[in-house]
Each structure stands twice: as C-alpha cells, then as structure tokens.
Amino acid sequence: MKRFFVWFGLVSLVLAGAVSYLANANPDGLDYVTERHGIAEHAEEHPLSGGPFADYALDGDDSFTGLAGVVGVVVTLVVAGGLFWLLRKKA
C-alpha cells in the first residue's frame, strides 16, 4: 500500500508540473455563462485574487505555472492526508 501512495504522489506531482502549462487562459464555462447573461456585472474581486498563486501562476509570472500546480498538489495531498489521518477509524 505504501508503494501505491508513493507512486500516486510522484505521478500527481509530475502531471501537475507538466500538464499545468496546457491550462487554458480563457474563461471556463461558468465564467462564460455569467458574463453572457449579465450575472458577472455584480461580481466582486476575491480577497485572495492578488495572492502569490492567483491565476495559476506565481506572482503573475506564467513561466511558473508548473510550480503553482505542484504547490497545489502538495497542499491538497497534505490537507487530505491530514484529514484522513485525523478521522481514521482506530481499531
């Protein structure tokens, strides 16, 4: 089982680092629909929109998209792993 988690983590990191560069900069479906139907007129900027990892980049530099993806995977795996560890059923 330990071998599976190691390989899962490695594959996740490689995919996040490499595939992140293929992310589309155009708005996704939800953004498109809200802009088209006027819903986005009332939208406000998110408080973290100026954060270091906003827009899948590192401080707005698109050349670090892979790093932002890797950091996202690491944070997700740590948080999920921590929650599973805390909520596990003790035998």
C-alpha positions in Angstrom: 0.0 0.0 0.0 2.9 2.3 0.8 4.3 1.8 -2.7 0.9 2.8 -4.2 0.9 6.1 -2.3 4.5 6.9 -3.3 3.7 6.3 -7.0 0.4 8.2 -6.7 2.2 11.2 -5.2 5.0 11.1 -7.8 2.6 10.8 -10.8 0.5 13.6 -9.3 3.5 15.9 -9.0 4.7 15.2 -12.5 1.3 15.7 -14.0 0.8 19.0 -12.0 4.2 20.3 -13.1 3.9 19.3 -16.7 0.2 19.5 -17.6 -0.3 22.9 -15.8 1.3 24.6 -18.8 -1.5 23.3 -21.0 -4.2 25.1 -18.9 -6.4 27.3 -21.0 -6.2 31.0 -20.1 -9.7 31.6 -21.5 -12.7 31.7 -19.1 -14.3 28.4 -18.2 -17.9 27.5 -18.8 -19.2 29.1 -15.7 -17.4 32.4 -16.3 -18.7 32.4 -19.9 -22.3 31.9 -18.8 -22.2 34.6 -16.1 -20.6 37.1 -18.4 -23.0 36.3 -21.3 -26.2 36.6 -19.1 -25.1 39.7 -17.1 -24.6 37.9 -13.8 -21.0 38.8 -13.6 -21.8 42.5 -13.5 -22.4 42.2 -9.8 -19.3 40.1 -9.1 -16.6 41.4 -6.8 -12.9 40.6 -6.8 -12.0 37.8 -4.4 -9.8 38.9 -1.5 -7.1 36.5 -2.4 -7.0 37.4 -6.1 -3.8 39.3 -5.6 -2.2 36.3 -3.8 1.0 34.7 -5.0 -0.7 31.8 -6.7 -3.6 33.6 -8.3 -4.5 32.7 -11.9 -2.4 29.5 -11.8 0.9 31.5 -11.8 3.5 32.6 -9.3 3.2 36.3 -8.7 1.6 36.8 -12.1 4.5 35.1 -13.9 3.1 32.5 -16.3 6.5 30.8 -16.6 5.9 29.4 -13.1 2.6 27.7 -13.8 4.1 24.3 -13.2 5.4 25.3 -9.8 1.9 26.6 -8.9 0.4 23.3 -9.9 3.0 21.3 -7.8 2.4 23.5 -4.8 -1.4 23.0 -5.2 -1.0 19.2 -5.4 1.3 19.2 -2.3 -1.1 21.3 -0.3 -4.1 19.2 -1.3 -2.3 15.9 -0.5 -1.1 17.3 2.9 -4.6 18.6 3.8 -6.4 15.4 2.6 -3.9 13.1 4.2 -4.1 15.0 7.5 -7.9 14.8 7.5 -7.8 11.1 6.7 -5.3 10.6 9.4 -7.4 12.5 12.0 -10.7 10.9 11.0 -9.4 7.3 10.6 -11.2 4.6 12.5 -8.9 3.3 15.2 -9.1 -0.4 15.6 
